[in-house]
Amino acid sequence: MFDKMMRAFAEFEGVTEQIKSDNQLEWVGRMNNIRARVMNVVNAELIYCLK
């Protein structure tokens, strides 16, 4: 679920391998932002709902 959402968010926001090769710091920052948002969704949907 996590990997699939990461790919979907990155594709939706246009975070591509081209950005990675042109400007690695921008790519890392954008991917970290996506990762944080995906973690919030995964935590809310899977972890917190099980309690």
TORDO-57673 format. One record per residue: residue number from 1; residue in one letter; x, z, y of N, C-alpha, C in turn. Coordinates in Angstrom, 3 decimals, always signed. Example, Ala and Ser with C-alpha at 12.3 -4.5 7.8 and 13.67 -1.06 7.14 Angstrom:
% TORDO-57673
   k r     n.c1     n.c3     n.c2    ca.c1    ca.c3    ca.c2     c.c1     c.c3     c.c2
   1 a  +13.190   +7.800   -5.690  +12.300   +7.800   -4.500  +13.200   +7.800   -3.300
   2 s  +12.850   +7.080   -2.250  +13.670   +7.140   -1.060  +12.900   +7.870   +0.030
***
This chain:
% TORDO-57673
   k r     n.c1     n.c3     n.c2    ca.c1    ca.c3    ca.c2     c.c1     c.c3     c.c2
   1 m   +0.822   +0.000   -1.191   +0.000   +0.000   +0.000   +0.870   +0.000   +1.260
   2 f   +1.879   +0.853   +1.271   +2.744   +0.976   +2.446   +3.449   -0.343   +2.753
   3 d   +4.077   -0.940   +1.743   +4.821   -2.184   +1.960   +3.910   -3.316   +2.405
   4 k   +2.744   -3.381   +1.803   +1.792   -4.436   +2.152   +1.341   -4.296   +3.606
   5 m   +1.079   -3.068   +4.030   +0.672   -2.833   +5.412   +1.814   -3.116   +6.380
   6 m   +3.035   -2.755   +6.004   +4.194   -3.040   +6.861   +4.309   -4.541   +7.105
   7 r   +4.208   -5.314   +6.037   +4.301   -6.774   +6.178   +3.164   -7.321   +7.033
   8 a   +1.952   -6.798   +6.822   +0.792   -7.280   +7.574   +0.921   -6.957   +9.063
   9 f   +1.323   -5.738   +9.388   +1.488   -5.353  +10.793   +2.581   -6.202  +11.446
  10 a   +3.701   -6.372  +10.752   +4.811   -7.149  +11.310   +4.391   -8.599  +11.545
  11 e   +3.683   -9.162  +10.602   +3.226  -10.543  +10.756   +2.245  -10.658  +11.922
  12 f   +1.317   -9.727  +12.015   +0.321   -9.744  +13.085   +0.976   -9.652  +14.462
  13 e   +2.042   -8.850  +14.555   +2.714   -8.640  +15.837   +3.848   -9.626  +16.089
  14 g   +4.082  -10.518  +15.148   +5.101  -11.545  +15.342   +6.526  -11.058  +15.198
  15 v   +6.724   -9.998  +14.437   +8.075   -9.484  +14.192   +8.645  -10.281  +13.015
  16 t   +9.579  -11.168  +13.326  +10.074  -12.118  +12.333  +11.563  -11.937  +12.070
  17 e  +12.033  -12.651  +11.073  +13.466  -12.666  +10.781  +14.240  -13.317  +11.926
  18 q  +13.588  -14.197  +12.671  +14.247  -14.825  +13.826  +14.586  -13.769  +14.875
  19 i  +13.655  -12.861  +15.132  +13.923  -11.763  +16.072  +15.056  -10.900  +15.535
  20 k  +15.051  -10.669  +14.236  +16.095   -9.855  +13.614  +17.476  -10.469  +13.833
  21 s  +17.577  -11.775  +13.712  +18.882  -12.415  +13.884  +19.266  -12.556  +15.357
  22 d  +18.278  -12.687  +16.238  +18.563  -12.847  +17.669  +18.848  -11.524  +18.366
  23 n  +18.075  -10.496  +18.042  +18.192   -9.218  +18.744  +17.864   -8.089  +17.767
  24 q  +18.882   -7.594  +17.102  +18.675   -6.602  +16.053  +18.085   -5.300  +16.576
  25 l  +18.493   -4.871  +17.762  +17.969   -3.612  +18.297  +16.474   -3.704  +18.583
  26 e  +16.037   -4.823  +19.121  +14.602   -5.011  +19.366  +13.837   -5.000  +18.046
  27 w  +14.380   -5.694  +17.050  +13.727   -5.759  +15.748  +13.604   -4.370  +15.130
  28 v  +14.685   -3.602  +15.169  +14.669   -2.251  +14.604  +13.651   -1.381  +15.332
  29 g  +13.627   -1.456  +16.643  +12.671   -0.667  +17.414  +11.234   -1.017  +17.084
  30 r  +10.958   -2.299  +16.995   +9.589   -2.726  +16.684   +9.199   -2.343  +15.261
  31 m  +10.134   -2.485  +14.319   +9.834   -2.113  +12.936   +9.662   -0.603  +12.798
  32 n  +10.437   +0.183  +13.525  +10.266   +1.637  +13.497   +8.898   +2.029  +14.042
  33 n   +8.460   +1.339  +15.087   +7.141   +1.602  +15.650   +6.048   +1.268  +14.641
  34 i   +6.184   +0.133  +13.988   +5.213   -0.267  +12.964   +5.220   +0.738  +11.821
  35 r   +6.407   +1.153  +11.398   +6.521   +2.113  +10.294   +5.807   +3.421  +10.627
  36 a   +5.971   +3.900  +11.843   +5.324   +5.151  +12.245   +3.804   +5.015  +12.209
  37 r   +3.299   +3.887  +12.686   +1.849   +3.685  +12.683   +1.305   +3.544  +11.269
  38 v   +2.042   +2.835  +10.413   +1.606   +2.685   +9.022   +1.627   +4.038   +8.319
  39 m   +2.643   +4.844   +8.577   +2.699   +6.178   +7.969   +1.495   +7.017   +8.391
  40 n   +1.084   +6.911   +9.644   -0.104   +7.640  +10.096   -1.342   +7.196   +9.332
  41 v   -1.480   +5.908   +9.127   -2.641   +5.390   +8.393   -2.596   +5.855   +6.943
  42 v   -1.443   +5.723   +6.311   -1.312   +6.117   +4.905   -1.574   +7.613   +4.750
  43 n   -1.007   +8.412   +5.620   -1.233   +9.857   +5.547   -2.707  +10.190   +5.721
  44 a   -3.338   +9.570   +6.681   -4.750   +9.857   +6.946   -5.637   +9.407   +5.793
  45 e   -5.343   +8.260   +5.227   -6.203   +7.703   +4.185   -5.954   +8.304   +2.807
  46 l   -4.714   +8.558   +2.475   -4.399   +8.990   +1.113   -4.139  +10.480   +0.983
  47 i   -3.324  +11.010   +1.834   -2.886  +12.391   +1.661   -3.931  +13.374   +2.174
  48 y   -4.363  +13.197   +3.403   -5.270  +14.170   +3.993   -6.676  +14.088   +3.415
  49 c   -7.054  +12.958   +2.877   -8.390  +12.819   +2.288   -8.489  +13.490   +0.924
  50 l   -7.369  +13.776   +0.298   -7.382  +14.389   -1.026   -7.621  +15.893   -0.978
  51 k   -7.489  +16.479   +0.186   -7.657  +17.934   +0.299   -9.105  +18.326   +0.245
***
